[in-house]
Amino acid sequence: MDDYPMDPLRAFNNLFPAAGYGSLAFEDLWPGMGDYDFNDVVVDYRFLTVTDASNYVVDVDLTFVIKASGAYYHNGFGFNLPDASALFLSRINALNVTGQEIKENYISLKSNGFENGQSKPTVIVFDDVFNSLPHAGSGLGVNTEMTAPFVPYDTIVVHISTGTEKLLESDFALSTWNPFIMVDQQRGIEVHLADRPPTDLANAALLGTMDDDSKPSTGKFYKTKNNLPWAIEIVSAFEWPVEKVKITDAYLHFLDWAVSAGSAYGDWYLDHSGYRDRSKIYDKH
């Protein structure tokens, strides 16, 4: 079942997630709790890996849909590939990354588009969310207050080409990617998903300060003492809280899920009876 019957270089489309988009949402006042509304950066994503008849990767299209920025801060967004294979690392200089939205001056990229100074392959998707979602003239941020104008979502497609290198999907390990934001154009302040380590360019001195209870020696990162995270990833579109409303007040089982380290209410984000306070969730598109 060739997806490209007329193209001798391409054969198959491989999608992650397999159906629809995944979603990320961040709280940017780490290592403090902040207002805990998880709307400071909201991004949907879907990855398309195209392989040839021998299952070697030809190119990768990483689609990101920037939906909301409920913050004063000019946050950036990127990811690294912590489980990329030794073969991938040995061939990384032959790969090429394009399509990022880099307009400020605090990010240093190699000539092929990967970030400098990183031991893991790292891609910066955008360096200022307000370049993608310009402020509408009223409200605190963008797309977080029902009384403020809606700003259309912005889509960025990052392209990774492999050239003549023979790499498999498993060499990329996209399914275990490590997304993060950089707070207010300060490259050293990163916010990651729970238990995902910072990159080499993060300021490690901030770990374990204020409300953060990171313990690198045990693999605990970006969680409070009772396991509350600063970033979430779900496998469907996320409907974020309105400005200054804690996610725990909008999603009534989020706290149960977080405190249990994910063992309870793993479906906390679904629209089941008793799961949401709809009046506290942004609904303007």
C-alpha positions in Angstrom: 0.0 0.0 0.0 2.4 2.6 -1.3 1.4 6.2 -0.2 3.5 7.6 -3.0 3.0 5.3 -6.1 4.5 7.9 -8.5 7.5 8.8 -6.3 10.5 6.3 -6.3 12.0 7.9 -3.2 9.0 7.7 -0.9 6.7 4.9 0.1 5.0 5.2 3.5 3.5 7.9 5.8 4.0 7.3 9.5 2.0 9.5 11.8 2.4 10.4 15.5 -0.1 10.5 17.1 -1.7 8.0 14.8 -5.0 9.8 14.8 -5.5 13.5 15.2 -3.3 15.9 17.2 -1.7 15.8 20.6 -1.6 18.8 22.8 0.8 20.5 25.2 0.1 23.2 27.7 2.5 25.1 30.0 2.6 27.2 33.1 5.5 29.6 32.8 6.1 30.9 36.3 8.2 27.8 37.3 9.8 27.3 39.8 6.9 29.1 41.4 3.3 27.9 41.0 2.1 31.1 39.4 -1.7 31.3 38.6 -1.6 27.6 37.5 -4.0 28.1 34.6 -1.9 26.2 32.0 -2.6 28.6 29.2 0.7 30.4 29.0 1.7 28.4 25.9 -0.8 26.0 24.3 0.4 24.0 21.3 -1.0 21.1 19.3 1.3 18.8 17.4 1.4 16.0 14.8 4.5 14.4 13.2 4.7 12.9 9.7 7.6 10.7 9.0 8.0 9.6 5.4 9.9 6.4 4.7 11.0 4.7 1.6 10.4 1.1 0.5 13.3 -0.1 2.7 11.8 1.8 5.7 14.6 4.4 5.8 13.4 7.9 6.7 13.3 10.3 3.8 12.0 13.4 5.7 10.0 14.4 8.7 7.4 17.1 8.9 6.6 18.3 12.4 3.4 20.4 12.5 2.8 22.7 15.5 -0.4 24.7 15.9 0.1 27.6 18.4 -3.3 28.3 20.0 -2.9 30.4 23.1 -0.5 32.5 25.1 -2.0 33.7 28.4 1.1 35.6 29.6 3.1 38.8 29.6 6.2 36.7 28.9 7.6 36.3 25.4 8.1 32.5 25.6 9.8 30.3 23.2 9.2 26.6 22.5 11.4 23.7 21.4 12.1 20.0 22.0 14.9 17.5 22.1 15.2 13.8 21.2 16.6 12.2 24.3 16.5 8.7 22.9 17.9 9.4 19.4 20.3 6.5 18.5 24.0 6.6 18.4 23.8 6.3 14.7 21.5 9.4 14.6 24.0 11.3 16.7 26.9 10.3 14.5 25.1 11.5 11.4 23.4 14.6 12.8 25.6 17.1 10.9 24.4 15.6 7.6 20.7 16.3 8.5 19.0 19.6 7.9 16.2 21.4 9.9 14.1 24.2 8.3 10.9 26.0 9.0 11.5 27.3 12.5 10.4 30.8 13.5 13.5 32.3 14.9 13.5 36.1 15.0 15.1 37.1 18.3 18.8 36.9 19.3 19.0 34.5 22.2 19.0 31.2 20.3 22.2 29.9 18.6 21.7 27.4 15.8 24.1 25.3 13.9 24.3 25.8 10.1 22.0 22.8 9.7 19.3 24.1 12.0 19.8 22.1 15.2 20.7 24.1 18.4 24.3 24.6 19.4 25.6 23.4 22.7 23.4 20.4 23.1 24.4 16.7 23.6 20.9 15.6 22.5 19.4 16.7 19.1 17.5 19.9 19.9 15.1 21.9 17.7 13.8 25.3 18.6 10.4 25.7 16.9 9.8 29.4 17.8 11.6 31.9 20.1 8.7 34.3 20.8 5.1 33.1 20.9 3.9 36.7 20.3 5.5 36.6 16.8 3.1 33.8 16.0 0.1 35.0 18.0 0.2 38.9 18.0 -1.6 40.6 20.8 -5.1 41.7 19.8 -5.0 45.0 21.7 -6.9 44.0 24.8 -6.7 41.3 27.4 -3.7 40.0 29.2 -2.5 37.5 26.7 -3.9 35.9 23.5 -6.9 33.6 23.3 -7.4 33.3 27.1 -10.1 35.9 27.9 -13.6 35.6 26.5 -14.0 39.4 26.3 -10.9 39.9 24.2 -10.8 39.4 20.4 -9.9 35.9 19.1 -6.6 35.7 17.3 -6.4 32.9 14.6 -4.1 30.0 15.4 -0.7 30.0 13.7 0.8 26.8 12.2 4.5 26.2 12.0 5.8 23.1 10.0 9.4 22.1 10.9 11.0 20.0 8.2 13.9 17.5 8.9 15.5 16.1 5.8 17.9 13.2 6.0 19.7 13.6 2.6 21.4 10.4 1.7 21.7 9.1 5.3 20.1 5.7 6.1 18.2 6.2 9.3 15.1 4.4 10.6 12.2 5.8 12.6 13.6 4.2 15.7 16.8 6.2 15.3 14.8 9.4 15.7 12.6 8.1 18.6 10.1 10.9 18.1 7.5 9.2 20.4 9.7 9.9 23.4 10.4 13.5 22.5 11.1 16.1 25.3 9.2 19.3 24.6 9.8 22.5 26.6 9.3 26.2 26.8 11.9 28.9 27.4 10.6 31.6 29.6 10.6 35.2 28.4 13.6 34.9 26.1 15.8 33.6 28.9 17.4 30.5 27.4 18.4 29.1 30.8 14.8 29.0 32.1 13.2 25.9 30.7 9.8 24.3 31.7 9.4 20.6 30.8 6.9 17.9 31.3 7.0 16.0 34.6 10.1 13.9 35.0 11.6 15.0 31.8 15.1 16.4 32.3 16.2 19.9 31.2 18.5 20.3 28.2 22.2 21.1 28.5 21.5 24.8 28.2 19.1 25.1 31.1 20.1 26.7 34.4 20.2 23.6 36.7 20.6 25.8 39.8 16.8 26.6 39.5 15.9 22.9 40.1 14.6 22.3 43.6 13.9 26.0 44.3 10.7 27.7 45.4 7.8 25.3 44.7 9.8 22.9 42.5 10.8 19.6 44.1 13.1 18.3 41.4 15.6 15.7 42.5 17.8 14.8 39.6 19.5 12.0 41.5 16.1 10.1 41.5 14.8 11.2 38.1 12.2 13.6 39.5 11.9 16.8 37.5 9.5 19.7 37.3 7.1 18.5 39.9 6.0 19.9 43.3 6.2 17.8 46.5 2.7 16.5 45.8 3.5 15.8 42.1 1.8 18.8 40.5 3.5 19.5 37.1 4.2 22.7 35.2 3.4 21.2 31.8 1.0 18.6 30.4 0.7 16.5 27.3 -2.5 14.8 26.2 -3.4 12.8 23.1 -6.3 15.0 22.0 -7.0 18.7 21.6 -6.8 20.5 25.0 -9.4 23.1 26.0 -7.5 25.4 28.3 -8.7 27.3 31.3 -9.6 31.0 31.0 -7.1 33.5 32.3 -6.3 33.3 36.0 -8.4 30.2 36.6 -6.5 27.3 38.1 -6.6 24.2 36.0 -7.7 22.4 39.2 -10.9 24.5 39.2 -11.6 24.0 35.6 -10.8 20.2 35.4 -12.2 18.7 38.6 -10.1 15.6 38.6 -6.7 17.1 37.6 -5.6 17.2 41.2 -6.5 13.6 41.8 -4.6 12.6 38.6 -1.5 14.6 39.5 -1.2 13.7 43.2 -1.6 10.0 42.3 1.2 10.3 39.8 -1.2 9.3 37.0 -2.7 6.2 38.6 -6.1 7.8 39.1 -8.3 9.6 36.6 -6.0 9.2 33.7 -8.9 10.5 31.6 -9.2 13.8 33.6 -9.2 15.9 30.4 -12.2 14.2 28.8 -15.6 15.8 28.7 -17.3 13.3 31.0 -20.1 14.2 33.4 -18.6 15.8 36.6 -15.1 16.2 35.0 -15.3 19.9 34.0 -16.5 23.3 35.0 -17.3 24.5 31.5 -17.7 28.1 32.6 -14.0 28.2 33.4 -12.7 26.9 30.1 -11.9 29.1 27.1 -14.5 28.5 24.3 -14.0 31.1 21.6 -12.7 30.1 18.2 
